[in-house]
Amino acid sequence: MLAKLVFLANRVISARDLKQRVEHLQVPLSKISFKPVWFDSLGAKSSCTLVRTPDVDVLIDPGAAIMQPSFPAPRAKKLYWLAQAKLAIKQAAKNANIAVISHYHYDHFTDFDRELYRDKLLLVKNPNEYINESQRERAEHFFDNLYRAFGKVKLAEVLQKQKRKTYSAPLDEIPCARDKDFGDYNRRRRELLENGLKWFQRCVRKWNSAKVIPELKFRDIEVRFPENKELKFGRTKLRFSSPMFHGIEFSRVGWVFATVIEHGREKLIHSSDLSGIYIEDYANWIIRENPTVLILDGPPTYMRFMLIRINLDRCIENTCEVIKRSKNLKLLIYDHHLLREKRYREHTWKVWEAGKEKGIKVTTAAEYLGKEPVINGSTKPFR
C-alpha cells in the first residue's frame, strides 16, 4: 500500500514536466516511425495509429466513437473531441497507402467515408468467421458500402455459398489460460467456460449457414482478410495474429486481430482490443514477438459492474510479465479502454512501476504527444 501511495503522490505533472517527458519518451528508431492519431486519452474512443516505414504507410483502426455517458465531461465537449478525432483520422488517411481494420466496432473503423479508403489496400477482419452477430451486421453494411462506392454493385450480388468448416476448440489454442488455477474461483470459471463453449458452437452454426462475403479488388481499392498471414513490402513485414478474444475467454464482444509491423530489428505491435491483457497465452505471444514498441489497450476499469477483481489482477499480472520478460521492449503506449475513468493509474499502478523498474517507458498516447490526458481535467467547463 505504501508503494502505491508514493506512486500516486508523484503523479502531479507540470507543463515543463510534460515537455521533458516527451523528450524522454522518444525511442531511437531509424526505420519505423509512428504517431498516435487519436486515443481515448485525447477525449474520444479510438486507438488509431499511423505507422511509417521506408516501404509503406499503414493506418491502423481508422475509427472513433463518442465517450460513454459515465465519462466525466459535458456532452458538448465529448462531441468536440469526437469531431477532432474524425478530422485527425481523415488527415492521417491522406498519408497512408494501407489501412488495417482489426474488428467492426465503430471506434476502430469508419462506415462510411469513400475518400478515407480510396487508393488503399484494406486489410480487414474476416467477416465470415470468428465474429459475433452485431459485428457481422456491421461488416455487411460496410462491405455493401465498399461494393457500391468502388464497384457499382451491391453486396447481395456477390455473396458466395458457404463451404462447411469445422473449428477446433478455442480453449485448446490458449492452454496456459485454460489450465490456470484460480483457486476458489475455479468452479465458477468452469461454468462460465462451459457456457462460453456453447455460445461458440452456436456461432459456428451461424458462420456455416451464412453467405460468404468475399475479398474484393477494384481499380481504386483492394480488400483482403489478413488473419494469421504475412505480407512483405520491400524490407517491411506486416504480420497479423490469428483471431483473439476481445477480452476474456469467450467474450461475447467477439474477436480481433493484432498487427505486427517489422523492419530489420525494429518491431511495433498494435494489440487492438485485448482489453488487458486477460489471456496468458496472448501475453506469451507478445513476449515471444519481443517488440520494440507495444501499443496496448489497458483493462476497462470504468466497467466496474463487469470487471471483477480477479480478472483485473490477471490483466495487471500479464501486462507486468510482458514488461519484465520482453528483452527489446523500449516503449509501451498504454491507453484506449483504460483512459475512460480518472482512477486508471491507481487501478494499474503496478504496470507503471514495472516499467519504471525495467527501464521501459510506459505512457498514454496523450503524454507521448506532449499533452495531458483529458480525463485528468475533463470536468473543466467547455470553451
C-alpha positions in Angstrom: 0.0 0.0 0.0 2.8 2.4 0.8 4.4 1.9 -2.6 1.0 2.6 -4.2 0.6 5.9 -2.3 4.1 7.0 -3.2 3.4 6.3 -6.8 0.2 8.3 -6.8 1.8 11.2 -4.9 4.4 11.6 -7.7 1.8 12.0 -10.5 1.5 15.8 -10.4 2.6 16.9 -13.9 3.5 20.5 -14.8 3.9 21.9 -18.4 7.6 21.7 -18.0 7.4 18.1 -16.8 5.3 17.3 -19.9 7.9 18.7 -22.2 10.7 16.8 -20.5 8.6 13.7 -20.6 8.0 13.9 -24.3 11.8 14.2 -24.9 12.3 11.2 -22.5 9.7 9.1 -24.3 11.3 9.3 -27.7 12.6 5.9 -28.8 15.6 5.8 -31.2 14.0 4.0 -34.2 15.6 4.5 -37.6 13.2 2.5 -39.9 9.8 2.6 -38.1 8.1 5.7 -37.0 4.6 6.1 -35.7 2.1 8.6 -34.5 -0.9 8.0 -32.2 -3.6 9.7 -34.4 -6.2 9.5 -31.7 -6.7 7.6 -28.5 -9.1 7.8 -25.5 -6.6 9.9 -23.6 -7.4 12.6 -26.1 -11.1 12.5 -25.5 -12.8 10.1 -27.9 -12.7 6.4 -28.1 -10.1 5.3 -30.6 -6.7 3.6 -31.0 -6.0 4.9 -34.5 -2.3 4.8 -35.2 -0.2 5.8 -38.3 2.9 3.7 -38.8 5.5 4.5 -41.4 8.5 2.5 -42.7 10.7 3.2 -45.8 8.3 1.0 -47.8 4.7 1.6 -46.5 2.5 3.9 -44.6 -0.1 2.0 -42.5 -3.1 3.4 -40.8 -4.4 1.1 -38.1 -8.0 1.1 -37.0 -9.3 4.4 -38.5 -12.4 5.0 -36.4 -13.6 7.0 -33.4 -16.6 7.0 -31.2 -18.0 9.3 -28.5 -17.1 8.7 -24.9 -19.6 6.8 -22.7 -22.2 8.6 -20.6 -20.3 8.0 -17.4 -17.2 9.8 -18.7 -17.0 13.0 -16.6 -17.3 15.7 -19.2 -20.1 17.7 -20.8 -21.7 16.2 -23.9 -20.6 19.3 -25.9 -17.0 18.6 -25.0 -17.3 14.9 -26.0 -18.8 15.9 -29.3 -16.0 18.3 -29.9 -13.3 15.7 -29.1 -15.1 13.2 -31.5 -15.1 15.8 -34.3 -11.4 16.4 -33.7 -10.7 12.7 -33.8 -12.6 12.2 -37.1 -10.7 15.1 -38.6 -7.4 13.8 -37.4 -8.1 10.3 -38.8 -9.2 11.8 -42.2 -5.9 13.8 -42.4 -3.8 10.8 -41.4 -5.5 8.7 -44.1 -4.2 11.0 -46.8 -0.7 9.9 -45.8 -1.4 6.1 -45.8 -1.5 3.5 -48.6 -2.6 0.7 -46.3 -5.4 0.7 -43.8 -6.0 -2.0 -41.2 -9.3 -2.7 -39.5 -8.9 -5.2 -36.6 -12.7 -5.6 -36.0 -16.0 -3.9 -36.6 -16.5 -1.7 -33.6 -17.1 2.0 -34.6 -14.1 3.2 -32.5 -12.0 1.1 -34.9 -13.4 1.7 -38.4 -15.4 4.3 -40.2 -18.6 3.4 -42.0 -18.6 5.2 -44.4 -16.1 7.6 -46.0 -15.1 6.8 -49.6 -12.1 9.2 -49.5 -10.8 7.6 -46.4 -10.4 4.2 -48.2 -9.8 5.3 -51.8 -6.5 4.1 -53.4 -5.6 1.8 -50.5 -5.1 -1.8 -49.7 -7.5 -2.6 -46.9 -6.6 -5.4 -44.5 -9.7 -6.1 -42.6 -11.1 -8.6 -40.1 -12.6 -11.6 -41.9 -16.4 -11.0 -41.6 -17.2 -14.7 -42.2 -15.8 -16.3 -39.1 -14.7 -15.5 -35.5 -17.3 -12.8 -35.4 -20.4 -12.2 -33.4 -23.8 -11.2 -34.7 -23.6 -7.4 -34.3 -20.2 -7.2 -35.9 -21.3 -9.4 -38.8 -24.2 -7.0 -39.4 -21.9 -4.0 -39.3 -19.5 -5.8 -41.6 -22.3 -6.5 -44.1 -23.3 -2.8 -44.1 -19.6 -1.8 -44.5 -18.9 -4.1 -47.4 -22.2 -3.1 -49.1 -20.9 0.5 -49.0 -17.5 -0.6 -50.3 -19.0 -2.6 -53.2 -21.4 0.2 -54.1 -18.8 3.0 -53.8 -16.0 1.3 -55.7 -17.6 -1.4 -57.8 -21.0 0.0 -58.5 -22.6 -3.3 -57.4 -24.5 -4.4 -54.3 -23.1 -6.8 -51.8 -26.1 -9.1 -52.3 -25.0 -9.6 -55.9 -21.5 -11.0 -55.0 -22.2 -13.1 -51.9 -21.0 -16.7 -52.2 -22.2 -20.0 -51.0 -20.6 -21.2 -47.7 -18.4 -24.3 -47.6 -19.0 -26.1 -44.3 -16.0 -25.8 -42.0 -15.0 -27.4 -38.7 -13.4 -25.4 -35.9 -11.0 -26.5 -33.2 -12.0 -25.9 -29.5 -10.9 -22.4 -28.7 -9.5 -23.3 -25.3 -7.1 -25.8 -26.9 -5.5 -22.7 -28.6 -4.9 -21.0 -25.3 -3.7 -23.8 -23.0 -2.0 -21.5 -20.4 -5.2 -19.7 -19.8 -7.3 -22.9 -19.9 -5.1 -24.6 -17.3 -4.6 -21.7 -15.0 -5.5 -22.3 -11.3 -7.9 -19.7 -9.9 -8.4 -21.3 -6.5 -11.9 -20.7 -5.1 -12.9 -19.2 -8.4 -12.3 -22.4 -10.4 -15.8 -23.8 -10.1 -17.5 -20.6 -11.2 -15.0 -20.2 -14.0 -15.7 -23.7 -15.3 -19.4 -22.8 -15.5 -18.5 -19.7 -17.5 -16.3 -21.6 -19.9 -18.9 -24.3 -20.4 -21.5 -21.6 -21.3 -18.9 -19.9 -23.5 -18.3 -23.1 -25.4 -22.0 -23.5 -26.1 -22.1 -19.9 -27.3 -19.1 -20.6 -29.6 -20.8 -23.6 -31.0 -23.9 -21.5 -31.8 -21.6 -19.0 -33.5 -20.1 -21.8 -35.7 -23.5 -22.9 -36.8 -24.2 -19.3 -37.9 -20.9 -19.0 -39.7 -21.5 -22.2 -41.6 -25.0 -21.1 -42.6 -24.3 -17.5 -43.6 -23.4 -16.4 -47.1 -19.7 -15.6 -47.7 -18.6 -12.0 -48.0 -15.6 -12.3 -50.5 -12.4 -10.3 -50.6 -12.6 -7.6 -53.3 -10.4 -5.8 -55.8 -11.5 -2.8 -57.9 -9.5 -0.1 -59.6 -9.4 2.2 -56.6 -9.3 -0.3 -53.7 -8.3 -3.8 -52.7 -9.6 -5.6 -49.6 -8.0 -8.7 -48.0 -8.6 -10.7 -44.9 -5.1 -10.9 -43.2 -5.6 -13.1 -40.1 -2.6 -15.4 -39.5 -0.9 -14.2 -42.6 2.3 -12.3 -43.5 2.7 -9.7 -46.2 6.0 -8.2 -47.4 6.5 -4.8 -48.9 10.2 -4.2 -49.7 12.0 -4.9 -46.4 8.9 -4.3 -44.3 6.9 -7.3 -43.0 3.3 -6.9 -42.0 2.1 -9.9 -39.9 -1.3 -10.5 -38.3 -2.3 -12.7 -35.5 -4.9 -15.4 -35.6 -8.3 -14.2 -34.1 -8.0 -13.3 -30.5 -10.8 -12.9 -27.9 -11.9 -9.3 -27.4 -11.2 -9.6 -23.6 -11.7 -12.7 -21.5 -12.3 -16.2 -22.9 -15.5 -16.4 -25.0 -16.0 -12.7 -24.7 -19.4 -12.1 -26.3 -18.0 -8.9 -27.8 -16.2 -11.1 -30.3 -12.7 -11.4 -31.8 -10.0 -9.1 -33.0 -6.5 -9.5 -34.5 -3.2 -7.8 -33.6 -0.9 -6.2 -36.1 2.9 -6.6 -36.2 5.0 -4.3 -38.3 8.6 -5.2 -38.7 11.6 -3.7 -40.5 15.0 -5.2 -39.7 15.4 -5.4 -35.9 12.7 -2.9 -35.2 9.2 -4.1 -34.5 5.9 -2.5 -33.5 2.8 -4.3 -32.3 -0.7 -2.8 -32.2 -2.7 -5.2 -29.9 -6.1 -3.9 -30.8 -8.8 -4.7 -28.2 -7.3 -7.4 -26.0 -8.7 -5.4 -23.1 -6.0 -6.1 -20.6 -4.2 -8.5 -21.3 -6.6 -11.0 -19.8 -5.3 -14.2 -21.5 -1.9 -15.5 -20.6 -1.3 -17.1 -24.0 -1.7 -13.7 -25.6 0.9 -12.2 -23.2 3.3 -15.0 -24.0 2.8 -14.4 -27.7 3.8 -10.7 -27.2 6.8 -11.8 -25.2 7.9 -14.2 -28.0 7.4 -11.5 -30.6 9.6 -9.2 -28.5 8.5 -5.8 -30.0 10.4 -2.6 -29.7 7.2 -0.6 -29.3 3.9 -2.1 -28.0 0.6 -0.2 -28.4 -1.6 -1.9 -25.8 -5.2 -1.2 -24.6 -5.5 -1.4 -20.9 -8.3 -3.1 -18.9 -11.7 -1.3 -19.0 -11.7 -0.3 -15.3 -14.6 2.1 -16.0 -16.9 -1.0 -16.3 -16.8 -1.9 -12.6 -20.0 -3.9 -12.9 -18.3 -6.3 -15.4 -14.6 -6.3 -14.4 -14.3 -8.5 -11.3 -11.2 -8.1 -9.2 -9.7 -11.5 -10.1 -9.8 -10.6 -13.8 -8.3 -7.1 -13.2 -5.5 -8.7 -11.2 -5.0 -11.1 -14.1 -4.7 -8.2 -16.6 -2.2 -6.4 -14.5 -0.1 -9.6 -13.8 0.0 -10.5 -17.5 1.0 -6.9 -18.6 3.7 -6.8 -15.9 5.0 -10.2 -17.3 5.2 -8.6 -20.8 7.2 -5.7 -19.4 9.6 -7.9 -17.3 10.2 -10.6 -19.9 10.3 -8.6 -23.2 14.0 -8.1 -23.9 13.7 -5.5 -26.7 10.7 -3.5 -25.5 11.5 0.2 -25.1 8.1 1.8 -25.2 4.6 0.8 -24.1 1.7 3.1 -25.1 -1.0 2.1 -22.5 -4.3 3.6 -23.4 -7.7 3.1 -25.0 -10.2 1.3 -22.6 -8.0 2.3 -19.7 -8.4 6.0 -20.1 -12.1 6.2 -19.6 -12.1 6.9 -15.8 -10.0 9.0 -13.5 -8.5 6.3 -11.3 -6.8 4.4 -14.2 -3.3 4.9 -12.8 -4.4 3.9 -9.3 -6.0 0.6 -10.6 -3.0 -0.3 -12.7 -0.1 1.3 -10.7 1.9 -2.0 -10.7 2.2 -1.8 -14.5 3.6 1.7 -14.4 6.0 0.7 -11.6 7.1 -2.4 -13.5 8.0 -0.2 -16.5 10.0 2.1 -14.3 11.9 -0.7 -12.6 12.7 -2.3 -16.0 13.6 1.0 -17.7 10.7 0.7 -20.2 8.8 3.8 -20.9 5.1 3.4 -20.1 2.8 6.2 -21.2 -0.5 7.3 -22.5 -0.9 8.4 -26.1 -1.7 11.9 -25.0 1.5 12.2 -22.9 3.6 10.7 -25.8 2.3 13.6 -27.8 3.1 16.1 -25.1 -0.4 16.6 -23.8 -2.2 15.8 -20.6 -4.8 13.1 -20.7 -8.2 14.8 -20.9 -9.6 12.6 -18.1 -7.3 14.3 -15.7 -9.1 17.6 -16.3 -12.2 16.7 -18.2 -14.6 18.2 -15.6 -13.5 21.8 -16.5 -16.1 23.9 -18.3 -16.2 23.5 -22.1 -14.8 26.5 -24.1 
